[in-house]
């Protein structure tokens, strides 16, 4: 359906509708690992939204491009997109999107070998998600933090964070996460 919509729209000048179709099509292509084509479609949409001054859509596409490049191992490029995404979301006052981007920056900086900065991004993310009441988001970020703590050999802090995560997973009745956390705790 998206391909049909794009085929119909691509011969016309790009507008918000066709740029949004490009973003949706790029997301599908990204999920099917057609990363180069997805990046091209995202970039076309990004250029359009930038020219239009549409910060909401621009931030969304920047985040998508960051994720695509992170998945593709282009960590420095992902970093650039996520930092720009964070800046725009801060301008917009979109706290939920800021939190998601901070989590992504934590992952990015961990992969760049900058654990101190990664930890700072995770902590900022947790704080925002707590303010929003996003307990599941907090749990995801805490588990990302555990991965980082284990990688840098901070086993005591990793166990403390796992304990906090376990309590949260139990309050959410998230059986899959409870099992995962208990398994991690026994491995440390």
Secondary structure as UniProt FT lines:
FT   HELIX           2..9
FT   TURN            10..11
FT   HELIX           16..31
FT   TURN            32..33
FT   HELIX           35..52
FT   HELIX           55..71
FT   TURN            72..73
FT   HELIX           75..92
FT   HELIX           95..111
FT   TURN            112..113
FT   HELIX           115..132
FT   HELIX           135..151
FT   TURN            152..153
FT   HELIX           155..171
FT   TURN            172..173
FT   HELIX           175..187
//
